[in-house]
Amino acid sequence: MSLRGEVAQVSVEMETKSPLPCPNTVTVRRNPHRRARPTPSTTAPQIPVPSSSSSTIDRDIPSFPIQDILSIEIPQKGQSPTKPDLPSSSSSSTDAPVSENLRVYLRIRPLLPPKATVRNGGAGEQNHRSRAKNAWPQNLANKGSARDKNAMKKSGEACLTVNDFQSVILSPPLALKESKRIKSEVYGGFSQVFPPDSSQGEVYERMLKPLVEDFLKGKSGMLAASGPSGSGKTHTVFGSPREPGMVPLALQQIFKQSEGNNSETFRSFSISIFEINSERGKGEKAYDLSPDGTELSMQQSTIKGLQEVVISDAGQGESLIARAMLKRATGMTNANSQSSRSQCIININSVVNKVDEVGNNAVLTIVDLAGAEREKRTGNQGTRLLESNFINNTSMVFGLCLRSLLEHQKNPKKPLQKHFQNSLLTKYLRDYLEGKKRMTLILTVRAGAEDYLDTSYLLKQASPYMKIKFNNVEESSIKNGNKRHVQALPRVEQPKRMKLSGLEAQAPEEGKCIGEEQGLSEEEASQIFRLDVNENATRKSDFPGLAEKERNHQIMQNFTKAIWNVLKEYNQKLKVAESEIQSLKENLTNEKTRSLELGKELEDLKSCCTCSKGLHGDASLVKICTSSESIVELNGSNNVEEKDVDLHSSSLRASNCNDTLGKCDSCPRQDKYVFSQEKGGNFSLKLSGFNCVDNKQESDATESSSDVDIRNASRFCVENCNQQNYQVGDIYPKIRHDLGDLNESKSLGVKYNYPDANVTEVAISYSRSHGIVRDDSCSSVELDQLLTKEDKESWDLPPSPKEDAAFTQARSGLDVLDSEPISGTPYRDLNLEKLSRKPLLASSIWPRDCSALDVEDGIMEPVDLLDPPQSQKEKVTFTKECDADVVPNIEPRVDSSRKLEKPKRRLLPASSILVRDFSALGVVDDVEKPKSNRPGRKLAMDERKTTQGRIALLRLLKINPPP
Ligand SMILES: Nc1ncnc2c1ncn2[C@@H]1O[C@H](COP(=O)(O)OP(=O)(O)OP(=O)(O)O)[C@@H](O)[C@H]1O
């Protein structure tokens, strides 16, 4: 018989057989059809697979293998059910495949609180036994166990029933069923479904025990409980004193197993526990729930400041957990009277204190997530509502991470989204959420009708998670002391950092982590660190991207250095520029100051220009030099009354004596009177700045021509009354005289150049009593007219200006005064012995000159120069006058007729000189000491008298010349 014939015969036989009874109900599945997986029993007969050779058979409804199911051996007490696809503890051994599916468990909270007191162990066994009575897993025909039926009946509104040990049936409430035509759904693929009557022990045995065993073998793992609020997450994780949860049970197992371990390896365990919550929904904060815990900070995936409490037995651990639970943030909602308001994370750390067992350090992390909440269900408001937002947000981020991981695993081209960055919890669990470490999920749900929406949402969201695979890189890396293992461990804050480059920069941190995280001594940490360093090469090869990262790091480092250097250079240039700006500013300030000074001078000059005619006293500038070469500039305007300079202390006093000068034609010029003091204490007065003198001549004049030695001078006054026509370059005042002790009045030597007959001479006299040095200008022409030729010859009077050559000779007489200081005689400056031989001193003719000048504009008023205020002792008074020639319109009109008239008026008797001289000799002369402060006409009259007296004296002297 051919093969085709055999197949045909089998087909005929099957068609002739009566079909198997159909199941009573048909479940409508919205999700992809999920078949109940074959029973885990290896001894179980294979479910007959209908032959696909016949198309007719394919069309038939397959018979339900009820007999086969019934023949499955029920696991006995303490025996784990053998499930082919459920990774058992043995499967998670070192022989287990590195890549595993994410384990997702489902636990259904009982609708009614269990009446019986559930005790750990015993209760679990009882439940086991009670459930063992029922066929497990239940088939669809039975609709779950009898207990579930009872529960359904009791509540009448149960929405979730166990379909089999890996699947559940979610049935909408009647109302929804009818109105929205929502049908029942089967959700399968769970690693295990724990029915409502499952005990804590049972859950632990099947769910966490494999993880704990792996943990004791050095493999880290994480269990996270997720589900709606009030579904029993906290109950599952922590339990109660009567029903200890996963953590206490794990601790018990850990220490139980460690005690029985006789190996040389010594393990120590520690616990850290912290929570992440959000106060009023503003930001997330992490708090250490250990006894002395405080707020924590997180850097990347590392919690800083988290305490690890070393425990030596399970009791210590349970006590620690119990105290932590008291500190945990909880609140009352409609869904849960003690609802967790934070995500709680417990780390049980295992430290192997044997060097040769590298990689056996592991951490078992158990996370109790805050339950997702619906506002309608919880009735939260205000702060609670804000907390709900935070909780739901974290749950959502958690789910997004897993979904992204799944999509990435399905299609590696799809990048792994970094949703983990959106919450502290997911940051902390990054390795798990990226499939790099073993993770287990337990979903808790409530089976009530009112919980349909919450349950439905959770199941829909979580059903794809079962397909997630995690590449257990840790398992291979643990053997090599991989850093990722230790990175996941909580860290303690580092007081300081080591600065190393390249790969080395990572190594010390790893070493630190090891020491800190696992409570190792420095030596131990350094040993682990060395191992890490030794494994660098391995890691480098393990992570091919590391070299690239290192290269990029170097490039960035060099780039940063280059930028830094450029910035430094710019900084230096900026500093230089700033200093330049500073110096320029200083220069600008100086220039401004200078400009102001010049402006001031200009103003002075202008004011001088605009001064009224003959306001001779508007001195524009007075400069006084002291031995210290400082220059005191005195504005000699009328407003400046005086500036004091103490002669002996190198300070000078000067006052404006303009009123003593009377009026003269104003002239815009810059006359200078320079008073300087030599080192030896000699003072010199330099007159300069006559407008008619050009610069050079002025310089000459100031440097060589107008020195006045006024040592010990108590006071003197210089008056320049040269109202006459000084011509350019004509005037070279030479004043030099030793004043000696100045007990007497004294004339100072005067020398002027008289290139023109019209130029008057200048006489300077000094009077002790009046302290005046008078600079007078007299017309030599007048002198000529005043004196007869004989007089001049016999008295050796100075030649007329036209006889300029004789001027030098004339000065010789004055030079005597200069070179031969007269002492002891009160009449030093006007030595009578020499009067017959010397020209008339200007002082003697000055009054006459002033009167003779008789400025037609009336500018010059007679001034009582002989009576300066006594208060001006120790005062040096500088005055200056202007040259009328400078101002053309005010140029004195000295015509010949006027000149001819002058002698008539100015002819003074020699007695006038005598009067003057007598006064110098100390003769009390009321005329010379006018009481009135108004010199005016009275002075003019007095002067006239004096002049006449002089003339008389001259005549007497002529008649009776002194021997
Ligand atoms: N399997 C169970 N058996 C007995 N009681 C349970 C079970 N699961 C939960 N409960 C009880 O239900 C109540 C709420 O449970 P639990 O606080 O663990 O919920 P939750 O999911 O943690 O809620 P939340 O997210 O609001 O914190 C508790 O009183 C707990 O004792």
The ligand as a Tripos MOL2 file, in Angstrom:
@<TRIPOS>MOLECULE
LIG
   31    33     1     0     0
SMALL
NO_CHARGES

@<TRIPOS>ATOM
      1 N1         -3.8940   37.6110   49.1480 N.pl3     1 LIG1
      2 C1         -4.4200   38.2900   50.1470 C.ar      1 LIG1
      3 N2         -4.9270   37.6300   51.1940 N.ar      1 LIG1
      4 C2         -5.4440   38.2600   52.1850 C.ar      1 LIG1
      5 N3         -5.5510   39.6290   52.2650 N.ar      1 LIG1
      6 C3         -5.0690   40.3280   51.2680 C.ar      1 LIG1
      7 C4         -4.4910   39.7050   50.1720 C.ar      1 LIG1
      8 N4         -4.1050   40.6580   49.3240 N.ar      1 LIG1
      9 C5         -4.4220   41.8450   49.8750 C.ar      1 LIG1
     10 N5         -4.9950   41.6450   51.0500 N.ar      1 LIG1
     11 C6         -5.4730   42.7090   51.9250 C.3       1 LIG1
     12 O1         -5.9610   43.7500   51.1220 O.3       1 LIG1
     13 C7         -5.6320   44.9960   51.6600 C.3       1 LIG1
     14 C8         -4.9110   45.8390   50.6290 C.3       1 LIG1
     15 O2         -3.7920   45.1540   50.3010 O.3       1 LIG1
     16 P1         -2.4250   45.9720   49.9630 P.3       1 LIG1
     17 O3         -2.2610   47.0720   50.8730 O.co2     1 LIG1
     18 O4         -1.3520   44.9810   49.9070 O.co2     1 LIG1
     19 O5         -2.7510   46.4970   48.5570 O.3       1 LIG1
     20 P2         -1.7490   47.2850   47.6360 P.3       1 LIG1
     21 O6         -1.8300   46.7040   46.2980 O.co2     1 LIG1
     22 O7         -0.4570   47.3310   48.2400 O.co2     1 LIG1
     23 O8         -2.4220   48.7080   47.6190 O.3       1 LIG1
     24 P3         -1.6880   50.0670   47.3920 P.3       1 LIG1
     25 O9         -1.1410   50.0230   46.0510 O.co2     1 LIG1
     26 O10        -2.7490   51.0540   47.5430 O.co2     1 LIG1
     27 O11        -0.6840   50.1300   48.4410 O.co2     1 LIG1
     28 C9         -4.7800   44.7350   52.8590 C.3       1 LIG1
     29 O12        -5.5220   44.8640   54.0050 O.3       1 LIG1
     30 C10        -4.3600   43.3140   52.7150 C.3       1 LIG1
     31 O13        -4.2390   42.6560   53.9510 O.3       1 LIG1
@<TRIPOS>BOND
     1     1     2 1
     2     2     3 ar
     3     2     7 ar
     4     3     4 ar
     5     4     5 ar
     6     5     6 ar
     7     6     7 ar
     8     6    10 ar
     9     7     8 ar
    10     8     9 ar
    11     9    10 ar
    12    10    11 1
    13    11    12 1
    14    11    30 1
    15    12    13 1
    16    13    14 1
    17    13    28 1
    18    14    15 1
    19    15    16 1
    20    16    17 2
    21    16    18 1
    22    16    19 1
    23    19    20 1
    24    20    21 2
    25    20    22 1
    26    20    23 1
    27    23    24 1
    28    24    25 2
    29    24    26 1
    30    24    27 1
    31    28    29 1
    32    28    30 1
    33    30    31 1
@<TRIPOS>SUBSTRUCTURE
     1 LIG1         1 GROUP 0 **** ****
